[in-house]
């Protein structure tokens, strides 16, 4: 099938947009064009067996005890779908008066998997809407004449046509672009990085590969992966699977599989967290572009139950991220579907996922995010991270990153992680589309893939990286010990106006029967101070006794009194608890020490020169992991010389003065 024929078919289908103008918003065109394209394609595919299927349907229509689905599929030539009616779009278009009723009847006779897709498109509503606008007959006329027969348009080409219609719809409407569509060139780079290391294995005869996307949207990533594998080996068998929460996106993805002759039931509808469709299935390749920064509050109960009840036997045993960003839940879900590696090193999977910057570093040591990163790195699954340019996506201008993971690293790369800075690999688009102002050219994709491939065989060398934009680290380089540095609580003791005010505010003291007597006794010591707690307590106790009062006893009172009369002082008395210095919570500090470094040596080198009485509370030490990508690629740029800035300002001032003279003369 040549390119001009492909373009002609796309243009014909999209010409329906002219009929919809005025009755539909631009962002709604796809909701009509896509399901009608699907209907026409299915009709063309089913044409040779239409009468045979209708005959089988007639035979079993009154046999309620028999499920005829298997017989109908067999009559349809083994296809995964069928239509029991003898109607066609041409027949329906030939009776304009009853077109709406006949089209609904025609749709109702499709197999359940087709009806589910059309229901997700809300097809019946659009039939009514087109009928009310007197456009149903005209729309039917366009698709009746569209030749989408497999003899004219093979499955592969039909997939391109459908994807092009999705792209046009997405790019013409900022409302839907980011929702339904990941830019094609971004997907191409992602798939290249995912598949490239397996190139040799994919050339083997009879190779079968499974691919899964748990947030598959309209299926662009699945299509691109299948296409890439079959380009390497046209005889390869690729089975794609996906799950999608948005009904419209799910319908488009399922339609795409039907159009290409694949198994549509492999695309499941629903939430991958609360209702995963492929619980016990593993896949060769997993990839996803999940929504950035989307909260998972709606599935909180299910996710937390699995985390607590199943632990490491479930998907979320490593930890849970904060409720307002479920990105790392998607990654954990995907890791759970990796194929195990056998004793001979065979099996295993590769994963690619798009993230914003948050999963790299959000969350301190011990948090859910840090624990998930720790789990991934300590299991040696993270192969590399690629930083992408900003303004690549339709619905966000922020910087994004590819994370590449695998449980079958090559011997050269075990224990290592690649960081590749591709933020300068872009070209400006001729026309912005939503927030998308940049795109990856073929040469940019080739450059990134080449650098990444070379890095997979390079040993760690932080001093002399492979390239200014590529660095290879050990897994443990991203780990750290978060230590708690304590300093002793030092106090002096005094009675002032503030002391008496604090005494009145102390609930622990005010509930004592002698509270008023204490306040009166303390007034006699106004403006008195002591260097030690013992001196203060003796003086205060004497004052109370001399005033005829009784001195309260017990730890709660002593603690409350210290809060009232104690004042922090760097030269004050060190407070002790069981003979050991009591830590001052206000002076408490935290330090991140690289994993593997002796923390006491770190304390002596970095802390003691400034605060020699500090110590580490080892009981509070936590292990954390973060990937400070930007820091590793930061290049210091010295500020411009003041003389240069001054000269520029003077030049601008002179230019402004010249313009003003032109205006006033």
Buried (B, 14 or more C-beta within 10 A) or exposed (E): BEEEBBEEBBEBBBEBBEBBEEBBEBBBBBBBBBBBBBBBBBBBBBEEBBEBBBEBBEEBEEEEEEEBEEBBBBBBEEBBBBBBBBBBBEBBBBEBEEBBEBBBEBBEBBBEBBBBBBBBBBBBEBBBBBBEBEBBBBBBBBBBEBEBBBEEBEBBBBBBBBBBBBBBBBBBBBBBBBBBBBBBBBBBBBBBBBBBBBEEEBEEEEBEBBBBBBBBBBBBBBBBBBBBBBEBBEEBEBBBBBBBBBBBBBBBBBBBBBBBBBEBBBBBBEBBBBBBBBEEEBBBBBBBBBBBBEEBEEBBEBBEEBBEEEEEEBBBBBBBBBEEBBBBBBBBBBBBBBBEBEEEEEBBBBBBBBBBBBBBBBBBBBBBBBBBBBBBBBEBBBBBBBBBBBBBBBBBBBBBBBBBBBBBBEEEBEEBBBBBBBBEBBEEBEEEBBBBBBBBEEEBBBBBBEBBBEBBEBEBEEEEBBEEBBBBBBBBBBBBBBBBBBBBBBBBBBBBEEBBEBBEEBEBBBEBEBBEBBBBBBEEBEEBBBBEBEEBBEBBBBBBEEBEBEBBEEEEBEEBBBBBBBBEBEEBBBBEEEEEBBBBEEBBEEBBBEBEEEBEEBBEEEBEEEBEEBBBEEEBBBBBBBBEBBEBBEEEEEEEEEEEEEEEEEEEEEEEEEEEEEEEE
